[in-house]
Structure formats: structure tokens, C-alpha cells
Amino acid sequence: MKISFKYISYFFLFILGISMTLTSCTDDLNVTPKDDDEFLSETFFQDPTSYKQVLAKLYAGLYVGGNDGDGSADIAGLGGDFSSYLRLLFVTQEFTTDEAIIAWADGTLPTLNTQTWSPANEFLEGTFSRAFYHISVANEFLRQTTDEKLTARGVDVGLKAEIATFRAEARFLRAFSYYNLMDLFGNVPITTENDPVGFFYPEQKSRAEVFAFVESELKDLDNSLVASKANEYGRVDKTAAKFLLAQLYLNAKVYTGTARNDEAATLCSEIITGSGYTFADVPYSYLFSADNNRNGAQNEVIFPIIGDGNAIRATGGGMSFIMHASIGGSMDAASRGMDGGWQGIRTRREFVNLFPDETATGDKRGTFYTDGQSKDIKNVGTFTDGYAVTKYININSDGTAAQRNDIPDIDFPMFRLTDAYLMYAEATLRGASTGNIGTALGYINQIRARAGAQTITAPQLTLDFILDERGRELFWECHRRTDLIRFGKFTGGSKIWQWKGGSVNGSATESYRDLMPIPARNIQANPTLKQNPGY
């Protein structure tokens, strides 16, 4: 039962056309509509199975960039491989930080390595448009599933109840996209199912207004999402909404100027003690292996982006990109469960230095491949400059092979319980009256014990320690840029890493780069959009 949704999602992604009557919000964001007569039309929804098909499209779109995987892309201007939601999140959250660097010189990609991007960056444009594309699909689905429309189509009571759950999940995925847009770009338009269909320029909202919208949606979804752990594997529940709300509150000072640490600590405590998700009592490596949906790791993963070698036809999207691009040099691709490497992603020396023993005989999370690799990155375009990372592996935890070696089975852990432990500790250190230092210390030492790292004492539990520990535990899970900004260490000179600012030893960058620019092509399409300061 729990595996079935994985196959439904990708199967329907491949066979469905993408079309809808789009608002100009999505037209203006260079979203390419297809086949207006097939998808999200009145005729399409006459089929009772269509409702789950659209929900499947929303979930599957987190991994792949188009209907046939890498081919027919949802977003104009970028191929289906480059425009995968997960791939774009990884590019923006990791390449811009000390955790990752990529050798490739595709278009404006190198400027993300060096924090020298401009509004003309096509990868930022892809990120902006991908998120709004997801929002547009969710909005049209919500328009087509009102009680009035369902009644007019003769939908029976049982299916109506199921569709109500689908609507809640669509709203969550829409909130997830707005959260990412707010985090990356700040002031962005808000459109919902209540906006008109037709040509109009959607109004840009302040970051605080987007924050308030996401907060309101997530709080309201506690009434309509299914109970914690009651959904099919790969679909969200109440705890996913609570987790995203905790993230929102932890970053509230950045987004609105007002700290919300009490609320963050309270929500994390509720997730830890009352959600049914549990800290996985398995080796750390199990969390990132091909069978992480069934080897015990799934007990702590609240929101996975599911991967399946047999069901997905996307060699360049999602985890396939992360796996292929992180293999090169003298690495044996077969030992990683893959058919080859693309000589792309490594990590930087400053991140390696977070691990006291870089050969990982102590902290098992320090998974670096060093044979033939130099720790120092003298040439960004040379894969062997910089240690390679072997956190993810397309081999089952018992050593058996995954289904395929070209597309991995690994599920990407977008939200996991361990992060709630870390958020609770950070919110407590930031003064949350609802937190307890002793409890926070216990959570941190539980994380470190699983990793084989030494436990710490209360005086060692500082905010600087938390930032480093988040890096050690959550690296390459699309958190680092947001974390560094929250700690005031993304731009400026308080934290320097190789090639930050464009020089081999790194240099300070301008603080305005804590926000990405609104992409130039999107401003051209919607001239009411205002550019972020500095760009």
C-alpha cells in the first residue's frame, strides 16, 4: 500500500499532458502550457481517477522537470533535467555555500559557486518559474475541486472526502513553494485559486506578507491534512505542515524582523514527542541508501521526495543529478551503485574542516572520498580539486543492488525528525521560553551518538556549535544557504570559504546577496515586479 503512490505519481506524470487555462502569473513566468484540451480541463475532470492524477503530478514534479523525465520540460528556457525542482533547490542552497562546488561551466552556473550571480542567471529564473509553475497547478486543481464543481459532476460522497484530503496536500505543496520563493527572493507575488483566470499582473507582496500567508495556510492545514503517519508513504500529513511552520518561525527574524523562537521550540517539541515519527535507530548511512524507504530510516523522514529507478525516466533530475554529478576522478561508479559519473560536485576545504577527523574514523557523517582528490580547490573546473562526497549511495543497506544503476532508488529526505531536534536546540539557545537546555543537550547527544561522534557538555552547546552540527548532520539536504543567512554568515566576511567572492581563498561578499535577484526575464514579463536592492 505505501509503495503504490510512488508508482502512481510517476506513471501519471509520464502519460499526462500539461495544460490548463493559466493566469498571466504563470504565463508571465515563462511557464509553457501544453495541450489545452487534455490536462486540468472540465473534460479531464469527468474521470473520477483524474483527481489523484493531478495530485501525483504535483508530487512527481518535485523530482522531474517534465512529463517524460528529462525531455519535454514544464519550464521554458531550461531542459527537463536542469529544471527539476529538487535539482534547482540543491543548486541554490548548496553551490552558494561552503558545502558544495560544481566544476561545470554551463551558462551562468559558475556564478553560483562564487556569489557573483546577476538577475540574468538562468538557474535562478528556473527556480523562480518552477516554484510558480507548481503554484499554478495547485491553484487550478483547487479551482476545479470546489464543492460546487464536484456536485455538478456528480462526484459521490466517498470520493469527495478523498478529494478534500487531496486539496489539503495541494495547499501544502503550494505553501512549500511560497516558502522557498520567500526564502530565496523575498518579495514575490501571491496568487491563489480565488484570483481571476486570464491576463493580469499579479501584485508583488512584501516578504512579511508572504510569511503571513504561508503561516496562515500551514496553521489552517492542521484541520484538513490527514493525521500524522496516516498517509501513503511519500505524501504529506499534519506533521509535515507543522515542520514547515517550525522552519518558518525559526527564520522569522530574517523574514519579518521579529523572532518567533517560542513558537518554533513548541512545534518542534510537539513533533518530537507526539507525531509518531521516531529517531531512526539505524546507522547514519541507512538514511541515504537506496532502500531508505524501508530499512528503518523511513521512521524519521517526515517528507521524502521519492525516487524509483524503475518508475522514473529522469537521468538528470533530483537524486539522479546529485548522484551522477558527485562521481568523478578515480571513484568507482559501480561501488556507488551508478553507471558512471559526471565529474561535477565536490565540497570545499572549510566544510571538511568541520569534521575533526576528515577520514571519518570518528564522526561517521564525514563521508569524503579523498583518493586522488586534493582538499584544496585551486581550479574550480577540475573535479579532483576538492574532496568528493559519498553521503548518498544507490545500494541497499544490506549491500544488495538497487533496481537500476542509471536512475537511483534513493528518496531525498526533505524533512526529517533529526532536524526538529536541531531546530529545538537552536530555538532554545536563542531564548525560547518554551525550550529546555537539558532537553536540547540530550537531543544533540542522541544525534552525535548515532554518528559515532563524542558527546558534548552543556557549556559546549552554543549557537556556533549548532551551526556546525547542522552542517555535519544535514549537509547536502538543501538547508545550508538558509542556515548561514540565519546565523549572519552567508555573505560578509565573518565566514569565508574557498571561491566565495570569486577568489581562491575566498573574500567577503555584499550583504544584499542574502536575497537572490528577481530574475530579469520575469521582470520583463511582469513590469510591476520590483527588483531587490543591490541588483
C-alpha positions as CSV (number, residue, x, y, z in Angstrom):
1,M,0.0,0.0,0.0
2,K,2.7,2.5,1.0
3,I,4.7,1.9,-2.1
4,S,1.8,2.3,-4.5
5,F,1.8,6.1,-4.6
6,K,5.3,6.2,-5.8
7,Y,4.3,4.3,-9.0
8,I,1.1,6.2,-9.4
9,S,2.9,9.6,-9.2
10,Y,5.5,8.8,-11.9
11,F,3.2,6.8,-14.1
12,F,0.7,9.6,-14.4
13,L,3.5,12.2,-14.8
14,F,4.6,10.4,-18.0
15,I,1.2,9.9,-19.6
16,L,-0.5,13.2,-18.8
17,G,-0.2,16.3,-20.9
18,I,0.3,19.5,-19.0
19,S,-2.3,22.1,-19.8
20,M,-4.6,24.4,-18.1
21,T,-6.2,27.8,-18.5
22,L,-3.3,29.7,-17.0
23,T,-3.5,33.0,-15.3
24,S,-1.0,35.5,-16.6
25,C,1.0,35.0,-13.4
26,T,2.2,31.7,-14.9
27,D,2.3,33.0,-18.4
28,D,4.5,35.8,-17.3
29,L,6.8,33.5,-15.5
30,N,7.6,31.7,-18.8
31,V,5.7,28.6,-17.9
32,T,5.0,26.6,-21.1
33,P,1.4,25.3,-21.2
34,K,0.7,22.3,-23.3
35,D,-2.4,20.7,-24.9
36,D,-5.2,22.8,-23.6
37,D,-7.8,20.2,-24.2
38,E,-6.3,17.5,-22.0
39,F,-5.0,18.4,-18.6
40,L,-6.9,20.3,-15.9
41,S,-9.8,20.9,-18.2
42,E,-13.5,20.3,-17.4
43,T,-13.5,17.3,-19.6
44,F,-10.4,15.9,-17.9
45,F,-12.1,16.0,-14.5
46,Q,-15.1,14.0,-15.7
47,D,-12.9,11.0,-15.0
48,P,-13.1,10.1,-11.2
49,T,-9.4,9.0,-11.3
50,S,-8.2,12.4,-12.6
51,Y,-8.1,14.0,-9.2
52,K,-5.4,11.7,-7.9
53,Q,-3.6,12.0,-11.2
54,V,-3.2,15.8,-10.7
55,L,-2.0,15.3,-7.1
56,A,0.5,12.8,-8.5
57,K,1.7,15.5,-10.9
58,L,2.4,17.9,-8.0
59,Y,4.4,15.3,-6.1
60,A,6.3,13.9,-9.1
61,G,7.2,17.4,-10.3
62,L,9.4,17.8,-7.2
63,Y,11.8,15.2,-8.8
64,V,11.5,15.6,-12.6
65,G,11.2,18.6,-14.8
66,G,8.7,17.4,-17.4
67,N,6.2,14.8,-18.5
68,D,8.8,12.4,-19.9
69,G,11.5,13.0,-17.4
70,D,14.4,15.0,-19.0
71,G,12.6,15.6,-22.3
72,S,9.5,17.7,-22.5
73,A,10.1,20.4,-19.9
74,D,7.5,22.2,-17.9
75,I,9.5,25.4,-17.8
76,A,10.6,27.2,-21.0
77,G,14.3,28.0,-21.4
78,L,15.6,25.1,-19.3
79,G,15.6,21.4,-20.1
80,G,13.7,18.9,-18.0
81,D,16.9,17.9,-16.4
82,F,18.1,21.4,-15.4
83,S,14.6,22.5,-14.3
84,S,13.9,19.7,-11.8
85,Y,12.6,21.3,-8.5
86,L,14.9,19.3,-6.3
87,R,17.9,19.9,-8.6
88,L,17.2,23.7,-8.6
89,L,16.9,23.7,-4.8
90,F,20.2,21.9,-4.5
91,V,21.9,24.3,-6.8
92,T,20.7,27.4,-4.9
93,Q,21.0,26.0,-1.4
94,E,24.3,24.2,-1.7
95,F,26.5,25.6,-4.5
96,T,26.2,29.1,-3.0
97,T,27.8,27.8,0.3
98,D,30.8,26.1,1.8
99,E,29.1,22.7,1.4
100,A,29.4,22.2,-2.4
101,I,31.0,23.5,-5.5
102,I,30.5,22.4,-9.1
103,A,33.1,22.1,-11.9
104,W,30.8,22.8,-14.8
105,A,30.7,26.0,-16.8
106,D,27.1,25.7,-18.1
107,G,25.8,29.2,-18.7
108,T,25.8,31.3,-15.5
109,L,26.2,28.3,-13.3
110,P,29.8,29.2,-12.1
111,T,28.5,32.5,-10.6
112,L,26.5,30.5,-8.0
113,N,29.8,29.0,-6.8
114,T,31.2,32.4,-6.2
115,Q,28.2,34.5,-5.0
116,T,28.6,36.7,-8.1
117,W,25.2,36.0,-9.7
118,S,23.1,38.6,-11.5
119,P,19.4,38.9,-12.5
120,A,20.3,37.3,-15.8
121,N,21.1,34.0,-14.2
122,E,19.0,31.3,-15.9
123,F,19.2,28.9,-12.9
124,L,17.6,31.5,-10.7
125,E,15.0,32.1,-13.4
126,G,14.3,28.4,-13.5
127,T,14.0,28.2,-9.7
128,F,11.5,31.2,-9.7
129,S,9.5,29.8,-12.5
130,R,9.5,26.2,-11.3
131,A,8.0,27.2,-7.9
132,F,5.4,29.4,-9.6
133,Y,4.6,26.6,-12.0
134,H,3.8,24.3,-9.0
135,I,1.7,27.1,-7.6
136,S,-0.3,27.4,-10.8
137,V,-1.0,23.7,-11.0
138,A,-2.1,23.7,-7.3
139,N,-4.3,26.8,-7.9
140,E,-6.1,25.3,-10.9
141,F,-6.6,22.0,-9.1
142,L,-8.2,23.9,-6.2
143,R,-10.5,25.8,-8.7
144,Q,-11.6,22.5,-10.2
145,T,-12.4,20.8,-6.9
146,T,-14.7,23.1,-5.2
147,D,-17.8,21.5,-3.7
148,E,-20.0,23.2,-6.3
149,K,-17.9,21.7,-9.2
150,L,-17.8,18.3,-7.6
151,T,-21.5,18.3,-7.1
152,A,-22.2,19.4,-10.6
153,R,-20.0,16.5,-11.9
154,G,-21.9,14.0,-9.8
155,V,-18.9,13.1,-7.6
156,D,-20.1,10.7,-4.9
157,V,-19.6,11.4,-1.1
158,G,-16.8,9.0,-0.7
159,L,-14.7,10.5,-3.5
160,K,-15.5,14.0,-2.2
161,A,-14.0,13.1,1.1
162,E,-10.8,11.8,-0.5
163,I,-10.6,14.9,-2.7
164,A,-10.8,17.1,0.4
165,T,-7.5,15.4,1.5
166,F,-6.0,15.9,-1.9
167,R,-6.9,19.6,-1.7
168,A,-5.1,19.9,1.6
169,E,-2.0,18.3,0.2
170,A,-2.1,20.6,-2.8
171,R,-2.3,23.6,-0.5
172,F,0.7,22.3,1.5
173,L,2.7,21.9,-1.7
174,R,1.7,25.4,-2.7
175,A,2.8,26.7,0.7
176,F,6.1,24.9,0.3
177,S,6.7,26.7,-3.0
178,Y,5.8,30.1,-1.5
179,Y,8.2,29.3,1.5
180,N,11.0,28.6,-1.0
181,L,10.3,31.7,-3.0
182,M,10.1,33.9,0.1
183,D,13.3,32.4,1.4
184,L,15.2,32.9,-1.9
185,F,13.7,36.0,-3.4
186,G,11.9,37.9,-0.6
187,N,9.1,39.9,-2.1
188,V,7.1,37.8,-4.6
189,P,3.6,37.8,-6.0
190,I,0.9,35.8,-4.3
191,T,-1.8,34.1,-6.4
192,T,-4.4,31.7,-5.2
193,E,-7.4,29.8,-6.6
194,N,-9.5,32.9,-5.9
195,D,-7.6,35.0,-8.4
196,P,-9.2,35.5,-11.8
197,V,-8.3,33.3,-14.8
198,G,-7.0,35.5,-17.6
199,F,-4.4,38.2,-18.2
200,F,-3.4,40.3,-15.3
201,Y,-0.2,41.3,-13.5
202,P,-0.2,39.6,-10.0
203,E,0.7,42.0,-7.2
204,Q,4.1,41.6,-5.6
205,K,3.8,41.2,-1.8
206,S,6.3,42.1,0.8
207,R,8.3,39.2,2.4
208,A,6.4,39.8,5.6
209,E,3.1,39.4,3.7
210,V,4.2,36.2,2.1
211,F,5.3,35.0,5.6
212,A,1.8,35.7,6.9
213,F,0.2,33.9,4.0
214,V,2.3,30.8,4.5
215,E,1.8,30.8,8.2
216,S,-2.0,31.1,7.9
217,E,-2.1,28.3,5.3
218,L,0.0,25.9,7.4
219,K,-1.9,26.6,10.6
220,D,-5.2,26.1,8.8
221,L,-4.0,22.8,7.2
222,D,-3.8,21.3,10.7
223,N,-7.6,20.9,10.3
224,S,-7.6,19.2,6.9
225,L,-4.4,17.2,6.4
226,V,-4.6,13.6,7.5
227,A,-3.3,12.6,10.9
228,S,0.4,12.1,11.4
229,K,1.7,8.9,9.7
230,A,-1.7,8.1,8.4
231,N,-1.0,8.9,4.7
232,E,0.6,6.8,1.9
233,Y,4.4,6.9,2.0
234,G,5.6,9.9,0.1
235,R,2.5,12.0,0.8
236,V,2.4,14.7,3.5
237,D,0.4,14.7,6.7
238,K,-0.2,17.1,9.6
239,T,3.3,16.8,10.9
240,A,4.8,18.0,7.6
241,A,2.8,21.2,7.9
242,K,3.9,21.6,11.5
243,F,7.5,21.0,10.5
244,L,7.4,23.6,7.7
245,L,5.7,26.0,10.2
246,A,8.6,25.4,12.7
247,Q,11.1,26.3,9.9
248,L,9.2,29.4,9.1
249,Y,9.2,30.5,12.8
250,L,12.9,29.7,13.2
251,N,13.7,32.0,10.3
252,A,11.1,34.6,11.3
253,K,13.7,37.2,12.3
254,V,15.2,37.1,8.8
255,Y,11.9,37.1,7.1
256,T,10.0,39.7,9.1
257,G,12.4,41.3,11.6
258,T,10.6,39.7,14.6
259,A,11.9,36.5,16.3
260,R,9.4,33.6,16.8
261,N,11.6,31.2,18.7
262,D,9.0,30.3,21.3
263,E,6.7,29.0,18.6
264,A,9.5,27.2,16.9
265,A,10.5,25.3,20.0
266,T,6.9,24.5,20.9
267,L,6.2,23.0,17.4
268,C,9.5,21.0,17.4
269,S,8.6,19.6,20.8
270,E,5.2,18.5,19.6
271,I,6.8,16.9,16.5
272,I,9.4,15.1,18.6
273,T,7.1,13.8,21.3
274,G,3.7,13.4,19.7
275,S,3.9,12.8,16.0
276,G,4.8,9.2,15.8
277,Y,7.9,9.9,13.8
278,T,10.9,8.5,15.7
279,F,14.7,8.9,15.6
280,A,15.9,6.1,13.4
281,D,17.9,3.6,15.4
282,V,20.0,2.6,12.4
283,P,23.4,3.6,11.1
284,Y,23.6,7.1,9.7
285,S,24.3,5.7,6.2
286,Y,21.0,3.9,6.1
287,L,19.2,7.3,5.8
288,F,20.8,7.9,2.4
289,S,20.8,4.5,0.8
290,A,18.7,3.0,-2.0
291,D,16.3,1.3,0.4
292,N,15.9,4.2,2.8
293,N,12.1,3.9,2.4
294,R,12.1,0.6,4.2
295,N,15.3,0.0,6.1
296,G,14.2,1.8,9.3
297,A,15.3,5.2,8.1
298,Q,11.8,6.0,7.0
299,N,10.7,6.2,10.6
300,E,12.3,9.7,10.9
301,V,11.6,11.0,7.4
302,I,8.6,13.3,7.5
303,F,8.6,14.5,3.9
304,P,10.5,12.5,1.3
305,I,10.9,13.3,-2.3
306,I,10.6,9.8,-3.6
307,G,12.9,8.2,-6.1
308,D,12.4,4.9,-8.0
309,G,14.8,3.6,-10.7
310,N,12.1,1.7,-12.5
311,A,9.4,4.3,-12.4
312,I,11.3,7.5,-13.2
313,R,12.7,8.4,-16.6
314,A,14.9,11.3,-15.5
315,T,18.6,10.8,-15.6
316,G,19.3,14.4,-14.9
317,G,16.7,15.3,-12.3
318,G,16.6,15.0,-8.5
319,M,18.7,12.4,-6.9
320,S,20.0,11.2,-10.3
321,F,21.7,14.6,-10.7
322,I,23.1,14.5,-7.2
323,M,24.5,11.0,-7.6
324,H,25.9,11.3,-11.1
325,A,27.4,14.7,-10.7
326,S,29.2,13.8,-7.4
327,I,31.1,10.9,-9.0
328,G,34.4,11.5,-10.8
329,G,38.2,11.2,-10.6
330,S,39.3,7.7,-9.5
331,M,35.9,7.0,-7.9
332,D,34.3,3.6,-8.9
333,A,30.8,4.5,-10.0
334,A,29.7,0.9,-9.6
335,S,30.6,1.0,-5.9
336,R,28.2,3.9,-5.6
337,G,25.5,1.8,-7.4
338,M,25.7,4.0,-10.5
339,D,26.6,3.6,-14.2
340,G,29.1,6.5,-14.3
341,G,30.0,9.9,-13.1
342,W,29.7,13.4,-14.5
343,Q,32.8,14.9,-12.7
344,G,30.8,17.8,-11.1
345,I,30.1,18.3,-7.4
346,R,32.6,18.3,-4.6
347,T,32.9,20.0,-1.2
348,R,35.2,22.8,-0.1
349,R,38.0,22.5,2.4
350,E,36.3,24.7,5.0
351,F,33.4,22.3,5.2
352,V,35.7,19.3,5.5
353,N,37.3,21.1,8.5
354,L,34.0,20.8,10.4
355,F,35.0,17.2,11.0
356,P,37.8,16.7,13.4
357,D,38.9,13.6,11.5
358,E,38.4,14.0,7.8
359,T,38.9,10.3,7.2
360,A,35.7,9.7,9.2
361,T,37.1,7.1,11.6
362,G,35.3,9.1,14.3
363,D,32.3,11.0,13.1
364,K,30.7,8.6,10.6
365,R,29.0,11.6,8.8
366,G,32.2,12.8,7.4
367,T,31.8,10.8,4.2
368,F,34.6,12.1,1.9
369,Y,36.4,10.4,-1.0
370,T,40.0,11.6,-0.8
371,D,41.9,9.1,-3.1
372,G,43.4,11.3,-5.8
373,Q,41.5,14.3,-4.6
374,S,43.1,17.4,-3.1
375,K,41.5,19.1,-0.2
376,D,42.4,22.5,-1.7
377,I,40.5,23.8,-4.7
378,K,42.9,25.6,-6.9
379,N,40.8,25.1,-10.1
380,V,37.0,25.1,-9.8
381,G,36.8,23.3,-13.1
382,T,38.9,20.3,-12.0
383,F,36.9,17.6,-10.3
384,T,39.9,16.3,-8.4
385,D,40.3,19.7,-6.7
386,G,38.2,19.3,-3.6
387,Y,37.1,16.2,-1.7
388,A,34.3,14.2,-3.2
389,V,31.2,13.4,-1.1
390,T,29.8,9.9,-0.7
391,K,26.8,10.6,1.6
392,Y,24.2,9.2,-0.8
393,I,24.6,5.7,-2.2
394,N,22.4,3.8,-4.7
395,I,23.0,0.5,-3.0
396,N,20.6,-1.1,-0.4
397,S,21.8,-1.0,3.2
398,D,22.3,-4.8,3.2
399,G,24.7,-4.5,0.2
400,T,22.4,-5.7,-2.5
401,A,21.9,-3.8,-5.7
402,A,19.3,-1.2,-6.3
403,Q,16.8,-1.7,-9.2
404,R,18.9,0.2,-11.7
405,N,22.3,1.9,-11.9
406,D,21.3,4.8,-14.1
407,I,18.5,6.2,-12.0
408,P,18.8,5.8,-8.2
409,D,16.1,4.5,-5.8
410,I,17.2,6.9,-3.1
411,D,14.4,9.0,-1.5
412,F,15.6,12.6,-0.8
413,P,14.9,13.4,2.9
414,M,13.4,16.9,2.6
415,F,12.1,17.0,6.2
416,R,13.3,14.6,8.9
417,L,12.9,14.4,12.6
418,T,16.6,14.9,13.4
419,D,16.2,18.5,12.1
420,A,13.4,19.0,14.6
421,Y,15.9,18.1,17.3
422,L,18.4,20.6,15.9
423,M,15.7,23.4,15.5
424,Y,14.5,22.8,19.1
425,A,18.1,23.2,20.4
426,E,18.7,26.3,18.3
427,A,15.4,28.0,19.2
428,T,16.2,27.2,22.9
429,L,19.6,28.8,22.7
430,R,18.1,31.8,21.0
431,G,16.0,32.3,24.1
432,A,12.8,30.3,23.6
433,S,10.9,30.2,26.9
434,T,9.2,27.0,25.8
435,G,12.6,25.2,25.4
436,N,14.8,23.4,27.9
437,I,18.6,23.4,27.6
438,G,18.9,20.0,29.3
439,T,16.4,18.5,26.8
440,A,18.2,20.2,23.9
441,L,21.5,18.8,25.0
442,G,20.0,15.3,25.2
443,Y,18.7,15.6,21.6
444,I,22.1,16.8,20.3
445,N,24.0,14.0,22.0
446,Q,21.5,11.4,20.6
447,I,22.3,12.7,17.1
448,R,26.1,12.6,17.8
449,A,25.9,9.1,19.4
450,R,24.4,7.7,16.2
451,A,27.2,9.3,14.2
452,G,29.9,7.9,16.4
453,A,30.9,11.4,17.5
454,Q,31.9,12.4,21.0
455,T,29.0,13.7,23.2
456,I,29.2,17.3,24.4
457,T,28.5,19.1,27.7
458,A,26.2,22.0,28.3
459,P,28.9,24.7,28.0
460,Q,29.8,23.4,24.6
461,L,26.2,23.8,23.3
462,T,26.5,27.2,21.7
463,L,24.9,28.7,18.6
464,D,28.2,28.4,16.7
465,F,28.2,24.7,17.6
466,I,24.7,24.3,16.4
467,L,25.5,25.8,13.0
468,D,28.4,23.4,12.6
469,E,26.4,20.5,13.8
470,R,23.6,21.3,11.3
471,G,26.3,21.2,8.7
472,R,27.6,17.8,9.8
473,E,24.2,16.2,10.1
474,L,22.2,17.9,7.3
475,F,24.8,18.7,4.6
476,W,23.6,18.2,1.0
477,E,20.0,18.2,2.2
478,C,19.2,21.7,0.9
479,H,19.5,23.7,4.2
480,R,22.9,25.3,4.2
481,R,22.2,28.7,2.5
482,T,19.2,29.4,4.7
483,D,21.1,28.3,7.8
484,L,24.1,30.5,7.1
485,I,21.8,33.5,6.5
486,R,20.0,33.0,9.8
487,F,23.4,33.0,11.5
488,G,24.7,36.0,9.6
489,K,27.5,34.1,7.9
490,F,26.3,33.7,4.3
491,T,27.6,37.0,3.0
492,G,30.1,39.4,4.5
493,G,33.4,38.4,6.0
494,S,32.6,36.6,9.2
495,K,32.7,33.2,7.5
496,I,35.0,32.8,4.4
497,W,35.4,29.7,2.2
498,Q,37.3,29.0,-0.9
499,W,36.0,30.8,-4.0
500,K,33.4,32.8,-2.1
501,G,33.5,36.2,-3.8
502,G,35.5,34.7,-6.7
503,S,39.0,34.4,-5.2
504,V,40.8,31.1,-4.5
505,N,41.0,31.8,-0.7
506,G,37.6,33.5,-0.6
507,S,36.6,37.0,0.2
508,A,33.7,39.0,1.8
509,T,30.6,39.5,-0.3
510,E,27.9,42.1,-0.2
511,S,25.1,41.6,2.3
512,Y,22.4,42.3,-0.3
513,R,23.2,38.8,-1.7
514,D,21.4,37.3,1.2
515,L,18.5,37.7,-1.2
516,M,18.6,36.4,-4.8
517,P,17.6,38.9,-7.5
518,I,14.2,38.7,-9.1
519,P,15.1,37.2,-12.5
520,A,15.3,39.8,-15.3
521,R,13.2,37.9,-17.7
522,N,10.4,37.6,-15.2
523,I,10.5,41.4,-14.6
524,Q,10.4,41.9,-18.3
525,A,7.2,39.8,-18.5
526,N,5.7,41.5,-15.5
527,P,6.9,45.1,-15.2
528,T,5.1,45.6,-11.9
529,L,7.8,43.5,-10.2
530,K,10.4,45.5,-8.3
531,Q,14.0,44.3,-8.2
532,N,15.7,43.5,-4.9
533,P,18.1,46.2,-3.7
534,G,21.7,45.9,-4.9
535,Y,20.9,44.3,-8.3
